[in-house]
Amino acid sequence: MEKKLYRATQDRRILGVCGGIAQYLNVDPTVVRMIAVALALSGSGVVFYLIAALIMPESAEF
């Protein structure tokens, strides 16, 4: 079965990007969120998060 990257619908805080990445990588979403915060504080993380939110489709799982 082919894995696809989607924004999370169940485990989301803002737009579901970190939850979707965590589901894809099969890791805890908190770890992905901590990495996202570290990238945001470095300057470019916010831009990458917004681009990912626009590009990634929303999951159809409920």
C-alpha positions in Angstrom: 0.0 0.0 0.0 1.4 3.4 -1.0 1.7 6.0 1.7 0.5 9.5 1.0 1.0 12.8 2.8 -2.2 14.5 4.0 -3.1 17.2 6.5 -4.6 15.6 9.6 -8.2 16.0 10.4 -8.3 14.3 13.8 -4.9 15.3 15.3 -4.7 19.0 14.3 -3.9 22.2 16.2 -3.9 24.9 13.5 -4.1 23.5 10.0 -3.1 19.9 10.5 0.3 20.0 8.8 2.3 18.7 11.7 -0.2 16.0 12.6 -0.2 14.8 9.0 3.6 14.7 8.8 3.6 12.8 12.1 1.1 10.2 10.7 3.1 9.8 7.6 6.4 9.3 9.5 4.7 7.3 12.2 6.0 9.4 15.0 4.5 11.4 17.9 3.0 14.7 16.7 4.5 16.5 19.6 8.0 15.8 18.2 7.0 17.2 14.8 5.5 20.3 16.4 8.6 20.9 18.5 10.7 20.8 15.3 8.2 23.1 13.6 8.5 25.6 16.4 12.3 25.5 16.3 12.2 26.1 12.5 9.7 29.0 13.0 12.0 30.6 15.5 14.9 30.4 13.1 12.9 32.4 10.6 11.9 30.3 7.6 9.6 27.8 9.4 6.4 29.9 9.1 6.8 30.2 5.4 7.4 26.5 4.9 4.4 25.7 7.2 2.1 27.9 5.2 3.3 26.5 1.9 2.8 23.0 3.2 -0.7 23.9 4.3 -1.6 25.1 0.8 0.0 22.2 -1.0 -1.0 19.2 1.2 -4.6 17.9 0.7 -6.8 17.3 3.7 -7.3 13.7 4.8 -10.6 12.1 4.1 -10.5 10.0 7.3 -12.9 10.8 10.0 
